[in-house]
Amino acid sequence: MKRIVDRAHDFLLNYIKEDSICVDFTMGNGQDTLFLAKHCPRGKVIAFDIDQEAYTNTLKKIQAENLDHVELHLCSH
């Protein structure tokens, strides 16, 4: 049985295009932000979180993948 997050990702794949603009309203540990960034390489991902740890963890993941089309915001959406 698939986890709910995997089902959500499968659903989103029907709508995300290479040049999409995607928004992640809660970065959390960065997994969803990274997922969005990998599936819209010519687009843009904008992610928000109020938690410094969430921001830092997400930033590390984005930098490790060398993704320059992701904009992170340490604030509420």
SEGU-639628 format. One record per residue: residue number from 1; x, y, z of N, C-alpha, C in turn. Coordinates in steps of 0.05 Angstrom, whole numbers. Atoms other than C-alpha are relative to their C-alpha. Example, Ala and Ser with C-alpha at 12.3 -4.5 7.8 and 13.67 -1.06 7.14 Angstrom:
// SEGU-639628
<1,<18,-24,0>,<246,-90,156>,<18,24,0>>,
<2,<-16,-24,-1>,<273,-21,143>,<-15,22,14>>,
END
This chain:
// SEGU-639628
<1,<17,-24,0>,<0,0,0>,<18,25,0>>,
<2,<-16,-25,3>,<27,69,-20>,<-6,18,24>>,
<3,<3,-20,-21>,<39,122,33>,<-16,24,-12>>,
<4,<17,-22,9>,<-7,183,28>,<17,20,-15>>,
<5,<-17,-20,14>,<52,228,8>,<7,-10,-28>>,
<6,<-5,11,26>,<68,181,-50>,<-24,3,-18>>,
<7,<25,-3,16>,<-4,183,-73>,<-4,30,-8>>,
<8,<2,-28,6>,<-3,259,-69>,<20,8,-22>>,
<9,<-20,-5,21>,<61,261,-111>,<-10,-11,-26>>,
<10,<11,11,24>,<30,215,-162>,<-22,17,-12>>,
<11,<21,-18,9>,<-30,261,-166>,<11,25,-12>>,
<12,<-12,-25,10>,<13,323,-175>,<14,-4,-26>>,
<13,<-14,5,25>,<52,291,-231>,<-18,4,-25>>,
<14,<19,-4,21>,<-11,297,-273>,<-2,30,-8>>,
<15,<3,-29,4>,<-7,373,-268>,<26,16,-2>>,
<16,<-25,-14,1>,<66,393,-260>,<13,-4,-27>>,
<17,<-14,0,26>,<100,412,-325>,<29,9,5>>,
<18,<-29,-8,-3>,<175,426,-336>,<3,29,6>>,
<19,<-3,-29,-5>,<162,501,-334>,<-21,11,19>>,
<20,<21,-8,-20>,<110,503,-278>,<12,18,21>>,
<21,<-7,-14,-24>,<112,551,-221>,<-15,-14,23>>,
<22,<12,16,-22>,<100,511,-157>,<6,13,26>>,
<23,<-3,-12,-27>,<90,533,-85>,<-3,-22,21>>,
<24,<2,18,-23>,<104,492,-23>,<-4,18,25>>,
<25,<7,-18,-22>,<70,526,36>,<11,-8,27>>,
<26,<-12,10,-24>,<104,484,89>,<24,-18,-7>>,
<27,<-24,15,8>,<176,462,74>,<4,-25,16>>,
<28,<-5,24,-17>,<180,414,132>,<29,-9,-2>>,
<29,<-27,11,3>,<240,369,119>,<11,4,-28>>,
<30,<-10,-6,27>,<246,391,46>,<-6,-20,-21>>,
<31,<5,21,20>,<222,328,12>,<-19,9,-22>>,
<32,<20,-9,20>,<162,360,-23>,<12,22,-17>>,
<33,<-13,-21,15>,<202,421,-43>,<19,-12,-20>>,
<34,<-19,14,18>,<255,376,-73>,<-15,-14,-22>>,
<35,<17,14,20>,<202,334,-108>,<-9,20,-21>>,
<36,<10,-20,18>,<172,397,-139>,<22,10,-18>>,
<37,<-23,-11,15>,<240,424,-160>,<10,-19,-21>>,
<38,<-10,20,19>,<260,360,-194>,<-19,-4,-24>>,
<39,<19,4,21>,<196,358,-235>,<-8,25,-15>>,
<40,<4,-24,17>,<196,429,-260>,<27,15,-3>>,
<41,<-28,-11,2>,<269,441,-279>,<2,26,-14>>,
<42,<-1,-26,14>,<253,500,-324>,<-19,20,12>>,
<43,<19,-17,-13>,<202,530,-277>,<12,12,25>>,
<44,<-8,-12,-25>,<205,557,-207>,<-15,-13,23>>,
<45,<13,10,-25>,<191,531,-137>,<4,21,21>>,
<46,<-1,-20,-22>,<174,579,-81>,<-10,-15,25>>,
<47,<7,16,-24>,<174,548,-11>,<1,18,25>>,
<48,<2,-16,-25>,<154,577,57>,<0,-18,24>>,
<49,<3,12,-26>,<162,557,129>,<8,20,21>>,
<50,<-7,-18,-22>,<165,593,196>,<21,-11,18>>,
<51,<-19,14,-17>,<212,543,227>,<28,0,-12>>,
<52,<-28,-2,9>,<287,555,222>,<12,-27,-8>>,
<53,<-10,27,6>,<303,481,224>,<-11,-11,-27>>,
<54,<12,8,26>,<255,467,166>,<14,14,-23>>,
<55,<-13,-16,20>,<287,523,126>,<29,-11,-5>>,
<56,<-28,10,2>,<358,498,140>,<1,-27,-13>>,
<57,<0,27,12>,<342,425,124>,<-7,1,-30>>,
<58,<8,-2,28>,<308,445,59>,<22,13,-16>>,
<59,<-22,-14,14>,<365,492,39>,<22,-20,-5>>,
<60,<-21,20,4>,<415,435,49>,<-6,-19,-23>>,
<61,<9,18,21>,<375,389,4>,<1,13,-27>>,
<62,<0,-14,25>,<367,441,-50>,<29,6,-9>>,
<63,<-28,-5,7>,<441,459,-48>,<14,-25,-9>>,
<64,<-13,26,7>,<462,386,-50>,<-7,-9,-28>>,
<65,<9,7,27>,<422,377,-114>,<7,22,-21>>,
<66,<-8,-22,18>,<449,443,-143>,<-24,11,-15>>,
<67,<25,-10,12>,<378,468,-157>,<-1,31,4>>,
<68,<0,-30,-2>,<379,543,-173>,<-27,13,-6>>,
<69,<26,-11,6>,<306,552,-189>,<-20,-2,23>>,
<70,<16,3,-25>,<281,545,-117>,<5,25,17>>,
<71,<-1,-23,-17>,<265,605,-74>,<-12,-7,27>>,
<72,<9,7,-27>,<261,593,1>,<-5,25,17>>,
<73,<7,-23,-17>,<227,640,50>,<-5,-10,29>>,
<74,<3,6,-29>,<233,636,126>,<-21,20,10>>,
<75,<22,-17,-9>,<165,667,139>,<-26,-15,-5>>,
<76,<26,12,5>,<91,651,138>,<-9,7,-28>>,
<77,<10,-6,27>,<56,646,72>,<-24,18,2>>,
END
